[in-house]
Amino acid sequence: MTTTEARTDPDHAPGSEPHGEASAPAAPETTGHHGGHGPHGYSAQKDAHLKRLRRIEGQIRGLQRMVDEDVYCIDVLTQVSAGTKALQSFALSLLEEHLRHCVAAAAEEGGAELDAKVAEATAAIGRLLRS
């Protein structure tokens, strides 16, 4: 693959892992039935999510290249906005799957499990709103 192909094909970005296992910090484990490891709400769409994240990673690598090549600042900011919107869209999709799977399962159990999952989802929404 040429350098140009790597720059234009985010799914084959240099340094990206084949299964999205880039050296990102591990997500903190959560409490409850579906916290930590195991099948989560997004598991059924895992391949699509990884593909989407690799595409976003390519956008960010493109930003690095733009800065390295001294691209006009407004053009860089336009791409920053596109990357931010892509991450926000991914986050909303993940949140929806969490509500449909994890919170719905907790609703069947009721009690403290439901309260914990609703509080957890509420906190996640709050973090998304502040970002």
KADA-V691353 format. One record per pair of residues at least 24 apart in sequence whose C-alpha atoms are under 10 Angstrom apart, sorted by the first residue. I is the first residue (numbers start at 1). J is the second residue. D is the distance in Angstrom with one decimal. If there is no record, write none. Layout:
# KADA-V691353
I:J:D / I:J:D
This chain:
# KADA-V691353
6:58:9.0 / 7:58:7.5 / 7:59:9.3 / 7:61:7.9 / 7:62:7.0 / 7:65:8.6 / 8:58:8.0 / 8:59:9.4 / 8:62:8.5 / 9:54:9.6 / 9:55:8.1 / 9:58:7.3 / 9:59:9.8 / 10:51:9.2 / 10:52:9.6 / 10:53:9.4 / 10:54:6.1 / 10:55:5.0 / 10:56:7.6 / 10:57:6.8 / 10:58:4.0 / 10:59:7.1 / 10:60:9.4 / 10:61:8.3 / 10:62:8.8 / 11:50:9.5 / 11:51:6.9 / 11:52:8.7 / 11:53:8.9 / 11:54:5.3 / 11:55:5.8 / 11:56:9.2 / 11:57:8.4 / 11:58:7.1 / 12:54:8.2 / 12:55:9.1 / 12:58:8.3 / 13:54:8.0 / 13:55:8.9 / 13:57:8.0 / 13:58:6.2 / 13:59:9.8 / 13:61:7.9 / 13:62:9.8 / 14:58:9.2 / 14:61:9.1 / 16:54:7.6 / 16:57:8.3 / 16:58:9.1 / 17:54:9.0 / 18:50:9.5 / 18:51:9.9 / 18:54:9.3 / 19:47:8.5 / 19:50:7.1 / 19:51:8.8 / 19:54:9.2 / 20:47:9.3 / 20:49:9.4 / 20:50:5.8 / 20:51:8.0 / 20:52:9.9 / 20:53:7.6 / 20:54:6.8 / 20:57:9.8 / 21:50:9.2 / 22:54:9.7 / 22:57:9.9 / 30:120:8.9 / 31:113:9.6 / 31:116:8.4 / 31:117:9.1 / 31:120:9.4 / 32:102:9.7 / 32:106:9.1 / 32:112:9.6 / 32:113:6.8 / 32:114:9.6 / 32:116:7.6 / 32:117:7.8 / 33:102:8.5 / 33:105:9.2 / 33:106:8.3 / 33:113:8.0 / 33:117:9.6 / 34:101:9.6 / 34:102:6.8 / 34:103:9.7 / 34:105:9.3 / 34:106:9.4 / 34:117:9.6 / 35:102:9.3 / 35:117:10.0 / 39:101:9.8 / 39:102:9.8 / 40:97:8.5 / 40:98:7.5 / 40:101:7.3 / 40:102:7.1 / 41:94:7.9 / 41:95:8.9 / 41:96:8.7 / 41:97:5.0 / 41:98:5.1 / 41:99:8.0 / 41:100:7.1 / 41:101:4.8 / 41:102:6.2 / 41:103:9.3 / 41:104:10.0 / 42:93:8.8 / 42:94:6.4 / 42:95:9.1 / 42:96:9.2 / 42:97:5.8 / 42:98:7.2 / 42:100:9.8 / 42:101:8.3 / 42:102:9.8 / 43:97:9.3 / 44:97:9.7 / 45:94:9.7 / 45:97:9.4 / 49:90:7.9 / 49:93:9.3 / 49:94:8.8 / 52:86:8.8 / 52:87:9.4 / 52:90:7.8 / 53:86:9.0 / 53:87:8.3 / 53:90:8.1 / 55:83:9.7 / 55:86:9.2 / 56:82:9.3 / 56:83:6.5 / 56:84:9.1 / 56:85:9.9 / 56:86:6.7 / 56:87:7.2 / 56:90:9.5 / 57:83:8.8 / 57:87:9.9 / 58:83:9.5 / 59:83:6.2 / 59:84:9.9 / 59:86:9.3 / 60:84:9.6 / 84:131:9.7 / 88:128:7.8 / 88:129:9.8 / 88:131:9.0 / 91:124:9.6 / 91:125:9.6 / 91:128:7.9 / 92:125:8.9 / 92:128:8.6 / 95:121:7.7 / 95:124:8.1 / 95:125:8.1 / 95:128:9.9 / 96:121:9.8
